Every structure is written in C-alpha cells, then in structure tokens.
C-alpha cells in the first residue's frame, strides 16, 4: 500500500509528497486503517488533523458502511472523502460506453485477449518474439523511425477499474501490438495444450480481426484520448473556495477579495462568453442572419456564402510568391495563381493549343 500526503506548507502552498509504502497481509478496510495509523503515529502525525482522504475507488475504500473512508470519518469528522475526479471521469465514460452492447462486448474481448496472451511465461515470450520480428521487418523497409527509446518491445496492458488511464493504455497497447497479438493467438490456436485454450484463442482471433472490433478499438482510443488531457488537468484542480491570488503576489496586496472559483467563473469564463457573443452580434447583423436563413434552402456543397476560394488564393500566394520569386510581375502572378488555385480547370487545358497560341504571338526563330 502506497501512502501519499497532501499538505499546506508554511507559505500557504499545497504540496503533495510520496510518504511511505507499506506491505499488508490483506486489503480489508480495518487492516489498511491500522497500517496507516501506525505509519502516521511513527511520524507524530495525528489522525485528528486529517482534512481529506482519497483512494482508488475500490469498494473496500469508498464503501459507505465499512469502507476505509468511513472508518477514518468515525475518528475525524473533517476527513472528507473525495474520489479522484480523473478516475470518476474515466469510469463514467467506460460505464456509459458499456451501455452499448457492442462496446461492452469489445471490452470483454479486450480483457480476454490480454489474458490469453499474457497468462503464462511461454505465451508472453511468444508475444515478445512476434513483436520483435515485426519491428525488425518494419525497420528493414524504413517504415518506422529509429532513435533512442523508440521501437521497444512492450506488453499488453490490462484495463482496471481501480486505475484511471488504464483503459486508454490497454486500448493503445493493443493497437500498437495488433499484428504481434494476432501472431501470438495463431500460435495458441496451433500449439495450445488443451482444446479449450485452442477454442478460446480461435474465438478471440476471429473477434478481434473483425471490422466491428477494429472500428470500436479506434473509436474508443479517440474518445478516451480526447478526455485524457482533461483527466490530467483534473489531477491539479485547486481548492475553488480558497482566496484567489494573482500571479506571484500575496493576497494581502490585492484590493478585491475573491475566491478562485469566482475568478475562473466570472473574470474568465463569463467574460469570454460575453465577448464572443458581442463579436458574433457585431459581425452577424440582422441582414446577414436573414441572408443565412434564406440561403439554407440552397445546396451547402456549392459554398454559397463562403470565402474559402479567396482564402485559398491568399494561401497559394504565399507558396507561389516566395522570397526568391519576389520580382514576379503582377500579370504573371495572376495567371500562375489562376492555374494553381483552379487545378480542376487547368487539368483540362490542351497543352498543344497553348503552344500554338504562344507560337503565333510573334515570329520565332525556333520551331516550338
């Protein structure tokens, strides 16, 4: 059991430090509480001074009747339990996704795949050999980059409900090792010691190589990856009821006594929303909005109210008229941009007719 302390130092800053790691005989809430109290008393720290507690969300931790957090609340009524926000977010995403039957089946087969490929040392070695061969083949054809820390032989990760971020790690590991995993499953199908193992491996192989499984695999990777940044940010959320201090200054130098929540909600969020609404109202006048409503009857593929072509021309100008071609005349630049921007039309130009037109413009010494 790992113990981490979060405290406020003498300057008023919140600090978090790894404190100790303790071996436990079992994971019952009573045993864990006893071991924690022993560690705290060894360092002259009183349970009565605890003002918060947080755990991994397992039932023996957060249980409302016999959980570890309840046992400490009996001794100290101010030791409020707060479940990790990032962990809550992950569990909420996974729980909602599992309401969809194909997604629930996906996570079941994901766990079964990890179990089949990592349940024994032999299969684990087979997976590593398959991955090493895949990496060597890709390096031989320059399909992957080389460098320090790259192309390492890795293992499949398990998704655990008590570890936030583990679901994304499990999904990402299977994507990175998909070919090696299929190779390891093929070995189990052909060389499995029992018929049950061979049958399980065959069923898992057929499932993970299906389009539906691969689609959900990448879909959940994108969903979990999108929220991973938020999960990271949630690890550092301050006490929103505390007094807000701007910059590195001291609170006593500020005239306005506001909380952190007030600062982010009123001074930042609401002001940004008001500014955006005001800017939208200034740019989208009533006449423009009426035109937009009327234009909704047209085909949007025609880009009827878009200036995308104009923007594309300005972007093309930066590519065509570089520092080395800065002396390009306006007429030539215009013609050049016309053929560059309107590639669809330029592809239909008859090159021979252009040469003939250029030739008859004036008498030339050489035949074109």
C-alpha positions in Angstrom: 0.0 0.0 0.0 1.4 3.4 -1.0 0.8 6.4 1.2 0.9 9.9 -0.2 0.4 13.1 1.9 -1.0 16.3 0.7 -0.5 19.2 3.0 -0.2 23.0 3.2 3.3 24.3 3.9 4.2 27.3 6.0 3.9 29.6 3.0 0.4 28.5 2.3 1.1 26.4 -0.8 -0.4 23.0 -1.3 2.3 20.3 -1.5 2.0 16.6 -2.3 4.7 14.1 -1.4 5.2 10.4 -1.5 5.3 9.3 2.1 5.7 5.6 2.5 5.0 2.2 1.0 3.7 -0.5 3.4 3.2 -4.2 2.9 -0.2 -5.5 4.1 -1.3 -9.0 4.9 -4.8 -8.4 3.4 -6.8 -5.5 1.9 -9.7 -5.3 4.3 -10.5 -1.7 5.4 -9.7 -2.5 9.0 -6.2 -3.7 8.2 -5.5 -0.8 5.9 -6.6 1.7 8.5 -4.5 0.1 11.2 -1.4 0.2 9.0 -2.0 3.8 8.0 -2.4 4.8 11.7 0.9 3.0 12.5 2.8 5.0 9.9 1.2 8.3 11.0 1.9 7.8 14.6 5.5 6.8 13.9 6.0 10.3 12.5 4.0 12.0 15.2 1.1 12.8 12.9 -2.4 12.8 14.4 -5.5 11.3 12.7 -7.4 14.3 14.1 -5.6 16.6 11.8 -6.7 14.8 8.6 -8.8 17.1 6.5 -9.4 14.9 3.4 -8.8 11.4 2.1 -8.7 9.9 -1.4 -8.3 6.4 -2.7 -8.5 4.4 -5.9 -12.3 3.9 -5.7 -12.3 0.2 -4.8 -15.3 -1.0 -2.7 -13.1 -1.6 0.4 -12.0 2.0 0.2 -15.1 4.0 -0.6 -17.8 1.8 0.9 -20.4 3.8 2.7 -20.8 1.5 5.7 -17.5 -0.4 6.2 -15.1 1.3 3.7 -11.8 2.8 4.8 -13.0 6.3 4.4 -15.9 5.7 6.8 -13.5 4.3 9.5 -11.5 7.5 9.3 -14.6 9.6 9.4 -15.5 8.0 12.7 -12.3 9.2 14.2 -12.2 12.6 12.5 -15.3 14.2 11.1 -13.3 16.6 8.9 -11.6 13.8 7.0 -13.8 14.2 3.9 -13.5 11.6 1.3 -13.1 12.8 -2.3 -12.9 10.3 -5.2 -10.3 11.2 -7.8 -12.0 13.4 -10.4 -9.9 11.9 -13.3 -10.9 8.4 -12.1 -14.5 9.4 -11.9 -14.4 10.8 -15.5 -12.8 7.6 -16.8 -15.3 5.3 -15.0 -18.2 7.5 -16.3 -17.0 7.2 -19.9 -16.4 3.5 -19.7 -19.8 2.9 -17.9 -21.7 4.9 -20.4 -19.9 3.2 -23.3 -20.7 -0.2 -21.9 -24.4 0.5 -22.1 -23.9 -0.1 -25.8 -23.8 -3.9 -26.2 -21.1 -4.0 -28.9 -18.9 -1.8 -26.8 -19.5 -4.0 -23.7 -18.5 -7.0 -25.8 -15.5 -5.1 -27.0 -14.1 -4.6 -23.5 -14.8 -8.2 -22.7 -12.8 -9.5 -25.6 -10.1 -6.9 -24.9 -9.7 -8.4 -21.4 -9.8 -11.9 -22.8 -7.1 -11.1 -25.4 -4.8 -9.8 -22.7 -5.4 -12.8 -20.6 -4.7 -15.3 -23.4 -1.5 -13.6 -24.5 -0.1 -12.9 -21.0 -1.4 -15.8 -18.8 1.8 -17.7 -19.0 5.5 -17.1 -19.5 5.5 -19.1 -22.7 2.8 -17.0 -24.3 4.3 -13.8 -23.0 7.6 -14.8 -24.7 5.7 -15.7 -27.9 4.2 -12.3 -27.9 7.6 -10.6 -27.4 9.2 -12.7 -30.2 6.3 -11.8 -32.6 6.6 -8.1 -31.8 10.4 -8.2 -32.2 10.1 -9.8 -35.6 7.5 -7.2 -36.6 9.7 -4.3 -35.5 12.7 -5.8 -37.4 10.7 -6.2 -40.6 9.5 -2.6 -40.4 13.0 -1.3 -39.7 14.3 -3.1 -42.7 11.9 -1.2 -45.1 12.2 2.1 -43.2 8.6 2.0 -42.2 9.3 3.2 -38.6 11.7 5.8 -37.3 14.8 4.9 -35.3 16.0 6.7 -32.2 16.5 6.4 -28.5 13.5 4.9 -26.7 11.7 4.0 -29.9 10.7 0.6 -31.2 10.8 -1.0 -27.8 9.3 -4.5 -27.2 6.3 -3.9 -25.0 3.5 -5.9 -23.4 -0.3 -5.7 -23.5 -1.8 -3.7 -20.6 -4.8 -4.6 -18.6 -7.7 -2.3 -18.1 -8.5 -2.0 -14.4 -11.5 -0.1 -12.9 -9.3 1.0 -10.0 -6.6 2.6 -12.1 -7.5 5.7 -14.1 -6.0 5.8 -17.5 -5.6 2.0 -17.7 -8.4 1.7 -20.3 -6.7 4.0 -22.7 -3.4 2.3 -22.0 -4.9 -1.1 -22.7 -6.5 0.0 -25.9 -3.4 1.8 -27.2 -1.2 -1.2 -26.4 -3.4 -3.5 -28.5 -3.3 -1.0 -31.4 0.5 -0.8 -31.3 0.9 -4.6 -30.9 -2.1 -5.7 -33.1 -0.1 -7.8 -35.6 2.1 -9.4 -32.9 -1.1 -10.2 -30.9 -2.7 -11.9 -33.8 0.5 -13.9 -34.4 0.6 -15.0 -30.7 -3.0 -16.1 -30.9 -2.3 -18.1 -34.0 0.4 -19.9 -32.1 -2.0 -20.7 -29.3 -4.6 -22.0 -31.9 -2.0 -24.3 -33.5 0.0 -25.3 -30.4 -2.3 -24.9 -27.4 -2.0 -27.6 -24.8 -5.8 -28.1 -24.4 -8.7 -28.0 -26.7 -10.3 -25.3 -24.5 -7.3 -23.0 -25.0 -7.3 -23.5 -28.7 -11.0 -22.9 -29.0 -10.8 -19.7 -26.9 -7.9 -18.4 -28.9 -9.7 -19.2 -32.2 -12.8 -17.3 -31.0 -10.8 -14.3 -29.8 -8.8 -14.2 -33.1 -12.0 -14.2 -35.2 -13.5 -11.4 -33.0 -10.5 -9.0 -32.8 -9.9 -9.3 -36.6 -13.5 -8.3 -37.4 -14.2 -4.9 -38.8 -16.6 -4.1 -35.9 -13.9 -4.8 -33.2 -11.3 -2.8 -35.0 -13.7 0.1 -35.6 -14.6 0.2 -31.9 -11.0 -0.2 -30.9 -10.0 3.0 -32.7 -13.2 4.8 -31.8 -12.6 4.2 -28.1 -9.0 5.2 -28.5 -10.1 8.6 -29.9 -12.7 9.1 -27.2 -10.5 8.1 -24.3 -7.6 10.0 -25.8 -9.7 13.2 -26.1 -10.6 13.1 -22.5 -7.1 12.1 -21.3 -5.9 15.7 -21.3 -8.9 16.6 -19.1 -8.1 13.7 -16.8 -4.5 15.0 -16.5 -5.8 18.5 -15.7 -8.2 17.2 -13.1 -5.2 16.0 -11.1 -4.2 19.6 -10.4 -7.6 21.3 -9.6 -7.1 23.7 -6.6 -9.5 24.4 -3.8 -12.0 26.6 -5.6 -13.2 28.1 -2.3 -9.8 29.4 -1.5 -8.8 33.0 -1.9 -7.5 33.9 -5.4 -4.0 35.4 -5.6 -3.0 36.9 -8.9 0.4 36.0 -10.3 3.1 35.6 -7.7 1.8 38.3 -5.5 0.4 38.0 -2.0 -3.2 38.1 -1.2 -2.8 41.0 1.2 -1.7 43.2 -1.8 -5.0 42.7 -3.6 -7.9 45.1 -3.1 -10.6 42.6 -4.2 -11.0 39.5 -2.0 -12.4 36.9 -4.4 -12.3 33.1 -4.5 -10.6 31.0 -7.1 -14.0 29.9 -8.4 -15.2 33.5 -8.8 -12.0 34.3 -10.7 -12.4 31.5 -13.3 -16.2 31.7 -13.5 -16.8 35.4 -13.6 -13.5 37.0 -14.6 -12.6 34.5 -17.3 -15.5 32.2 -18.4 -18.3 34.7 -18.4 -16.2 37.5 -19.9 -15.1 35.2 -22.7 -18.7 34.2 -23.4 -19.9 37.8 -23.4 -17.1 38.9 -25.6 -17.7 36.1 -28.1 -21.5 36.9 -28.2 -20.8 40.6 -28.7 -18.4 39.9 -31.5 -20.8 37.5 -33.2 -23.6 40.1 -32.9 -21.3 42.7 -34.4 -20.2 40.5 -37.4 -23.6 38.8 -38.0 -26.0 41.6 -38.4 -29.8 41.1 -38.9 -29.4 41.4 -42.6 -26.6 38.8 -42.7 -28.6 36.4 -40.5 -31.6 36.8 -42.7 -29.5 36.0 -45.8 -28.1 33.0 -43.9 -31.6 31.7 -43.2 -32.7 32.2 -46.8 -29.6 30.5 -48.1 -30.2 27.4 -46.0 -32.5 26.3 -48.8 -29.6 26.1 -51.2 -27.1 23.2 -51.5 -24.3 23.7 -49.0 -21.9 21.9 -51.3 -21.9 24.9 -53.5 -20.3 27.0 -50.8 -22.8 29.7 -51.4 -21.8 32.1 -48.6 -18.2 31.1 -48.2 -15.0 33.0 -49.0 -12.9 29.8 -49.0 -11.7 30.4 -52.5 -10.4 33.8 -51.6 -8.6 32.5 -48.6 -7.2 29.7 -50.7 -5.8 32.2 -53.2 -4.0 34.1 -50.4 -2.6 30.9 -49.1 -1.4 29.9 -52.6 0.2 33.3 -53.0 2.4 32.6 -50.0 3.5 29.4 -51.7 4.0 30.8 -55.2 5.5 34.2 -54.5 8.4 33.3 -52.2 11.4 35.5 -51.2 13.3 34.1 -54.2 10.4 34.9 -56.6 9.6 38.3 -55.2 10.2 40.1 -58.5 7.3 38.3 -60.2 5.2 40.7 -62.2 1.5 41.1 -61.4 0.1 39.6 -64.7 2.3 36.6 -64.5 1.5 36.1 -60.8 -2.2 36.3 -61.6 -2.0 33.8 -64.3 0.2 31.5 -62.2 -2.3 31.7 -59.3 -5.2 31.0 -61.6 -3.8 27.7 -62.8 -2.6 26.8 -59.2 -5.9 27.5 -57.5 -8.2 26.2 -60.2 -6.4 22.9 -60.7 -9.6 21.2 -61.8 -9.9 23.5 -64.8 -6.2 23.6 -65.5 -6.1 19.8 -65.9 -8.4 20.1 -68.9 -6.2 22.6 -70.7 -4.9 21.4 -74.1 -1.1 21.8 -73.9 -0.7 21.7 -77.7 -3.2 24.6 -78.3 -1.4 26.7 -75.7 1.9 26.1 -77.5 0.4 27.0 -80.8 -1.2 30.2 -79.4 2.2 31.2 -77.9 4.0 30.5 -81.2 1.7 32.7 -83.4 2.0 35.6 -81.0 5.1 36.7 -82.9 7.6 35.3 -85.3 10.2 33.0 -83.6 13.5 31.6 -84.8 13.0 28.1 -83.4 10.1 25.7 -84.1 8.1 25.0 -80.9 
